[in-house]
Amino acid sequence: MYGGPIELWNTSGVTDMSLAFLAAEGFTADLAQWDVSSVTKMIDIFSRSKEFGADVSNWNTSQVTTLKRAFAETENYASDLSTWDTSRVSDMNSICSQSVNFAADVSTWNTSRISN
């Protein structure tokens, strides 16, 4: 499953990506081809990251139900998130709390199921 360049990892069976990039600094790998279509949890996935520039715009997030603290305490986060499907997400608690210069476009996100 893993080994070799991170861009080529087979992530198709992953259901929980919580903490995957916790406190990553200057991370710029091209993750556009990662298959995250089975992922349901992304708790703290990018929290405390600084200058995170990896391409995650093509990620199929249609099964994700929680983005709790996903971008909390990030600095200068600017990856494109405008195409993420958040229609199943019910928990975005503290999603961007204490973030500095959060510049990702989330204006198209569906928040109709958010319960907190």
C-alpha positions as MATLAB code, in Angstrom:
seq = 'MYGGPIELWNTSGVTDMSLAFLAAEGFTADLAQWDVSSVTKMIDIFSRSKEFGADVSNWNTSQVTTLKRAFAETENYASDLSTWDTSRVSDMNSICSQSVNFAADVSTWNTSRISN';
ca = [
       0.000    0.000    0.000;
       2.713    2.458    0.952;
       6.293    2.883   -0.095;
       7.845    4.785   -2.923;
       6.908    8.371   -3.739;
       3.936    9.627   -1.700;
       2.277   10.820   -4.893;
       1.875    7.185   -5.982;
       0.557    5.690   -2.755;
      -2.556    3.532   -3.106;
      -5.039    5.191   -0.747;
      -8.194    3.633   -2.205;
      -8.899    1.530    0.904;
      -8.324    4.278    3.457;
     -11.420    5.310    5.442;
      -9.854    7.516    8.132;
      -7.311   10.201    7.226;
      -7.397   11.900   10.613;
      -4.051   13.453   11.603;
      -2.498   12.500    8.230;
      -0.754   15.845    7.710;
      -0.748   17.124   11.291;
       1.875   19.856   11.705;
       3.260   19.401    8.170;
       5.491   22.308    7.159;
       6.162   23.353    3.590;
       4.490   20.222    2.212;
       4.095   20.514   -1.566;
       3.777   16.952   -2.890;
       1.227   16.455   -5.665;
      -1.586   14.471   -4.070;
      -4.108   15.197   -6.830;
      -4.255   11.548   -7.894;
      -4.922   10.119   -4.451;
      -8.165    8.121   -4.299;
      -9.874    9.249   -1.098;
     -13.361    8.206   -2.202;
     -13.707    5.791    0.757;
     -12.616    8.285    3.409;
     -15.280    9.232    5.971;
     -13.144   10.928    8.653;
     -10.719   13.819    8.201;
     -10.398   14.958   11.814;
      -7.369   17.257   12.237;
      -6.128   16.158    8.791;
      -4.234   19.397    8.119;
      -4.315   21.030   11.553;
      -1.209   22.896   12.670;
       0.263   22.704    9.158;
       2.249   25.669    7.867;
       2.635   26.708    4.238;
       0.735   23.597    3.077;
       0.695   23.709   -0.708;
      -0.144   20.176   -1.838;
      -2.800   19.882   -4.532;
      -5.883   18.240   -3.011;
      -8.398   19.907   -5.323;
      -9.334   16.678   -7.128;
     -10.062   14.696   -4.003;
     -13.442   12.945   -4.028;
     -14.708   13.851   -0.559;
     -18.293   12.742   -1.166;
     -18.190   10.140    1.660;
     -16.628   12.384    4.307;
     -18.864   12.902    7.353;
     -16.520   14.772    9.670;
     -14.056   17.593    9.063;
     -13.683   18.439   12.755;
     -10.655   20.716   13.292;
      -9.480   19.824    9.756;
      -7.716   23.173    9.264;
      -7.388   24.333   12.879;
      -4.253   26.292   13.767;
      -2.984   26.270   10.175;
      -0.812   29.066    8.825;
      -1.039   30.281    5.225;
      -3.224   27.406    4.003;
      -4.142   28.087    0.390;
      -4.893   24.776   -1.349;
      -7.956   24.808   -3.618;
     -10.924   23.259   -1.804;
     -13.708   24.743   -3.928;
     -14.623   21.433   -5.574;
     -14.812   19.363   -2.412;
     -18.182   17.648   -1.942;
     -19.223   18.277    1.669;
     -22.855   17.221    1.295;
     -22.491   14.352    3.831;
     -20.460   16.277    6.398;
     -22.289   16.730    9.697;
     -19.357   17.842   11.875;
     -17.211   20.869   11.058;
     -16.650   21.790   14.695;
     -13.711   24.214   15.024;
     -12.777   23.536   11.395;
     -10.596   26.652   11.091;
     -10.194   27.711   14.703;
      -7.081   29.780   15.379;
      -6.000   29.612   11.729;
      -3.850   32.424   10.363;
      -4.227   33.552    6.730;
      -6.608   30.756    5.728;
      -7.099   31.495    2.023;
      -8.814   28.356    0.730;
     -12.087   28.936   -1.118;
     -14.880   27.102    0.714;
     -17.714   29.312   -0.535;
     -19.290   26.462   -2.516;
     -19.364   23.962    0.340;
     -22.699   22.391    1.237;
     -23.217   22.832    4.980;
     -26.857   21.733    5.156;
     -26.108   18.715    7.397;
     -23.927   20.519    9.921;
     -25.262   19.862   13.406;
     -22.749   21.789   15.522;
];
